[in-house]
């Protein structure tokens, strides 16, 4: 099932139409849908796919030969009799095959190729400089090792300055995830996105014809079930930084959201680890939207990946007993905990919705949307504030409640009180109230429900 990725496909299409040779990099976390995107893009194009498997260089070249042979049958060379002998040979042969017509070559899991052939980036640079102007070869390097894929784009890397496309794939946003959950009503889509996040594979695991109870029983409350084991895999493969990174993630999931609280929990300086987790988009660093993120010391941290937050905060707590066979009796407890978990994801879905509306020009010249809080004697927290113009005035103030139905009046009155703490409040500021299914007595307030977001 392939949905969304319209912007990514447009970028790939423009890259494909470049004259002559073109070199691109596509990267992102595991499960984010890189291979599906490449296959969809290549569906009506001559394409050679090679996925590295950590094999010796000779074995990788043999596999690439087998993949390329059907598309290179018009060359004088018989690849069955004379397979690629080295990477120079492979690159030159593929470039020759693309002299008259464009040829797409996808080298997936590029970091694994470089691990067994560390000379490959330098060889590719030399080959590209030598062959690039005389061929229509379109070469895409793909990978899940985010740090490696980012490093190859840095100034000292061999391929620096030669990349015509750098495309980072992100998990689906709420409105994008909704397209994979078309058979559910919007409130159920919101719940599923809040539990498994925007990874296409996780969304695909959800049976839209079954209840939440049945899905969690199958996916999370049986020994070896997919979501139960996936969290361990994410920590092992995505959370770079080893044991300290895992400790930091557990601390944040347990509610230690300030830097000093995290430091006390892990008994070490978490600064670099937090920076890396933020770069990987596993953690989000929040600052009050009215402050300069480069200067303020008021920062909070949250688990940015909904699935990881669900796994760390709930599933992992019960994992040992589920593996011992207690999943059936744990399931009701897990179901009763879902509303508590959904508060954070619902607030972020609300902010994302406001950003979409702002991008569409519906909220004025908005320059930022984010949360706001004070640490004064009268603490005030606002789920979403939209700032507009050079003066960064607050033009919209919003509250999100993970409740089926709310009355707007009392919430608006409370928002008006909290808004007095904002540095700059625009004349005619708007108020927004979000609930799962219905906002009563909204009057002139902006009412938002799951129907709008999902």
N, C-alpha and C positions, 0 to 999 in steps of 0.2 A: 504494500500500500504506500503510494508516494503522494504526499500533499505538501503544500507550501513551497518554500525555497524559491519564490519567484525572483527576489532580488539577487540571490546567489546565481540562479540560472541566467539572469540578464548579464551579470558580470562575466560569467563563463562564455556566454554567447559573444559578447564584445571582444573578449580575449581571443576566441576562436577566429574572429573575422580580421584580426590583425594581419597585415601583410607579412609574408615571410615566416620565419620561425618564431615561436613564442614559448616562453618558459614560465611555468606557474607553480605556486605552492598552495595546497589546500590542507588545512590542519584543524584539529579540534579534539575534544575528549573522546574516549571510547564511547560507543553507542550513540554518538550524536548524529550519525547518518551520512558519513562521508562517502562510504562505498555506494549507498543507495543513490546519492546525488550524482556521483560519477557515472554510474550505470544508466541513470535516467538521461543525463546529458549526452552520453555516448550512443544512445539507442539508435539514432539514424545517421551515425557517422562511422567511417572506418576507424576502428579503435583496437589497440593492443593493451590488454590488461595483464599486469604482473603483480602479484602480491608476495612480498618477501616473507620467507618463513624461517629466517635465521640459519639457513643452510650455508655450507661452504660456497665460495664464489662460483666454482665450477657448476655446482648443482643449481644455483640461482640462474646462471646463464643458460643452462640446459632448459630450465623451465620457461625462461623468457623466449628462447628459440621456439619451443613448442607453441607458445601463445602467438608469436609473430608469424609463423610459417603460413597459415591460411591467408593472410593479407599481403604477403610478400611473394606470392607465387608467380608474379610477372617479372621477377628479377632473374637475371642469368644465373644467379647462384642458387643451388639446391640446398636449402637449409637442413633438410633431412640428412643429407650426406655431409654437409659442412656446417655444423652448428657454430654459434658464436664462440670464439676462443677466448675473448677477454672483453672488458667493457668498452675499450676503444673500438673494437670490431663491431660490437653491438650498436653503439651510437652511430658509427659511420654508416652501417648498413641500413639502419632505420631512417637516417637522414637522406640517404640515397633513394630509398623507397618513397620519400615524400617530396621529391623534386618536382613532379608534375601535379600532384594533388595533395591536399592536406592529409596528414595522418596523425591521429591522436594516440599518444602513448601514455599510459597511466602506470607509474611505479608506486604502488601502494606499500605502506609501512616502510617508507624511505629510511627511517632510523635503523631498522633491522638490516637493510642493505649496507648502510654505512658501517655498521658494527662489524660485518664480515669482510667488507671491502673499504677500509678507511680512506683509501686513495680516491674513491669514486667522485667526491665533490670536486677535487682538483682536476681529475680527468674530464669531468663534465664541463667545467669552466673552459678548459683548453679546447675541447671539441666544439663547444658552442661558439667560441670566438673564431674557430676555423671554418665551421660549416654553416653557421647561422644564416648568413645572407644568401646562401644558395639552396635553401631547402624550405619546405612548408611544414616541417615537423612541429607538432604541438605537444609539448612534454609537460605533464603534470606530476609533481612530486607530492605524495600524500602521506600523512602520518598522524599518530595519536600521541606520541611523546611530545607534549607541548613545548617543553623546554628545548629539546633538540630542534624542533621545527622553527622556533623563534630564533635560536642561535644562528641558524643558517642564513638569516636575513640581516645579521649584524655586520658592521662595517668591515671587520677583519675576516669575515667568512669568505670562502672561495667564490661563492655565487653572488656576493653583494653587488648590486648595480645591474644585474643581468635578469632579474625577475620582472616579468611583465604583469604578473598577477600574484597577489598575496591575499588569500581568502580564508578567514577564520570562521568556522561554523560554530554557532551557539545553539544551545537547546531551544526548543520552541517557546515562544512567549504565550501568554494565556489564549489570545485569540487564534494563534496558530495551532496550539494543542487541541483546541476545540474542533478543528477540522478532522482530527483523527478519532474524535469521540462523537461523531454525528448522530448516533442512535440514542445518545443519552440526552436528558433534558439539561438546560444550562447549569442548574444548581449541582447536578451530579458531575458535570464536566469540571466545575470548579473544585469539587471535592477530589476527583481523581488527579487533577493537575496539582492540587495541594499536597497529595500523598506521593505521587511518583515523579512530579516535575515535568520538564519538557523534553526528556530523552525519548525519541521516537520508539525505540524498542520497548521501553517500559510501558508506554501508552498502548502499544500493540499487544502487550501481554494481557491487558484488561479486557475481560469478556463483557461486551456491552449488552449481552442478552441475559446476564446474571446479576444478582444483587450485590451490594457492597459486601455483605456478610459472606456470600459464596466466593467472591473474588479474593477477599483477604484470607479465607480458609484455605484456598488453593495456592495463593501466591506468597503467603506470609506465615501461615500457622500449621505447616506440615514440615517434617524433617527434610532438609535439603530443598525447600521451596525457593522459587526464583528470587523473590525480593529479600528473603532471609539471607541468602548467600551472596547476593549482589553487593550488599553493603560492605562485606569483607573484601570483595574484589575491588571495589572503588577505593577503599583505604589502601590496599596493597599496590594498586597501579596508578592511582591519580594523586594521592596525598603525598607529594614529594616532600622529603624532610624526615622520613622514618618515624621513629617512636614519638619524637617531640611534636611532629605534625598531628599525629593521632591524638596525643594528649590535649593539644590546643583545640582540636575539633570537638572532642568530648567535653572540654571545659565550656566552650561556647554553647554547645547543645544543652548543657546543664544549667544555663542561665547566667554564666559568668561572661558578661558582654563588655566589660570595661578592661582596658589594657592591664591595669594593676590587679584586677580580679583574675585574669588569665595567668598573669605572671605568678601570683600566689598559688594558683592551682597546679601549675606545671613545675614550679620551683626552678625556673630558668627564664632567661630573657627571650620572650617569644617574638621579638620585633621582626627579624628576618623571615621567620617561619610564617608569620601573619602576612607579610608582604607577598610571599610566594603563594600562599593559599588564596589571597585576594587576586593575584595575577591569574591563577588557575580558575577563578570564579567559583571556587568552593565556598569562599567566605566573602562577605561584603562588608566594607568599612563604611559606616554611616556617620555623617556629621550633620548638625542642624543645617537645613537648606539655606538659611540666611547667613551662614558663616563661610569663610574661605577655607576650603579643604586643605590648602597648602599651609595654612598658618594656625588654624584652631587646634587646641589640645583636647577639645571635647569630641571624643570619638566613641562609637559603640561598634561592636562586631556582631554579625549574625551569620548563620549558615545560609548561604545563598542558594544552594541546591536543595529544592524541596524534598527530593527523595532522601538525600543524605540527612537532612534535618529529621525526617520521619524515622529513618533507620536508627540514627544515633539517639534520638530522644525517646523513641518508643520500642521499636522492634528489637534492638540489641539488648534492651533490658530483659526481654523475655526469651531471647534466643536460646540460651542453654536448656531451659525447660521445654521449649518447643521441640528441640532436637531430642529430648528424652521422651517425647510423646504426649505432652500436656497441651498441645496446640488447641484442641477442641474446648478445653475449659478456660484457656487464656483468651480465646477469641472474643467473648463478651466483654472482658476487661479492656481489650484493645479497642473495640467499637465505642465504648463509653469514653475513651480518651481522645477520640478524633476531633471533637469540637475544640478542645483545648489546643491541640496542635494546629488547627486551621486558622487561628487568629493571625499569626504572622504571615503565612502565604496569602491570605485574603487581603491584608493591608497592602502587600506588594502588588497583588493583581489590581487593586484599586489605583495605586500610583501609576502602574503601567498603563492602565486605561486612560488616565488623565494625560499622560505623556502622548498617547496616540491621538487624543482629541486636540491637544495643543499642536502637535505636528500637522494636523489637518486644518489648523487655523481657526479652531472653534473657541479658543480661550484667549485670543489676543496674542500679543508678541511675547509669549512665555519663553523665559530663558532657563528656567529650572523648575523641577518638581521633586519634592522630597519631604521627609519627615521633619518635624521641628520639636524641640524640647528645651526646657530651661532647667537649671540646677539651683535656682534660687529657693528661698524659704517657702515660696508658693509654687511648687513644681507644676509645669503645664506641658502636656504632650499633645501634639497634633499629628494625626496619621499622614496627612498630605497637605502641603502648601505649594501653590504655584506662584512663582515670582515672574514679573514681567518688566520689560524695558531696561534701559540703562540704570535706572534708579533701583531696580530689583524690588519693586513694591509687591506686596502680597495681594494678588487679584482673586485668588480662590483659596478657601480653607475647607478641608474635608475630613470626615470621620468615617471609618469603615467598621461595621459590626458583623461578625459571623453569626447572624441570627436570621431566621426565616423572615421575620417581619419586625419593623421598628417604627416608632412614631418620631417624625422629624422634629417636632416642636421642642421637646426637652433637649435633644441632641444639638439643635441649632443654638439654643440659648447657651449651652455649655461651650460650644465652639466660639460664640461671640465673646464670651468671657476669656477664653484662652487666647483668642486672637489679639487681645490688648497687649500681650507680651511680645508681639512681633515688632521688629524695629521700624518697619514701614508698612502701613496698611493703606491700600488704595481706597479712594472714594468709590462707593458702590461695589465693594468686595462681594464676591459670590460665595455661597456656602454649598457644600456637596455632602450628601449622606448616602452611604452604601449599605445595603443589606442583601441577603441571598435572594429573596423572592419579592419582597414588597416594602416600599417606603410610604407610610401613610402621612397625609397632611403635609406634603412637601411644600406646597405653596410655590414661592419663587426659588426655593432651594433646588439644586441639581440632584435629582434622585438617580441613583445608580444601582442596578441589580446584576445578578449573574447573566441575565439575558443580554445586557449591554456589553459585559466584559467578555463573555464566552459564547 
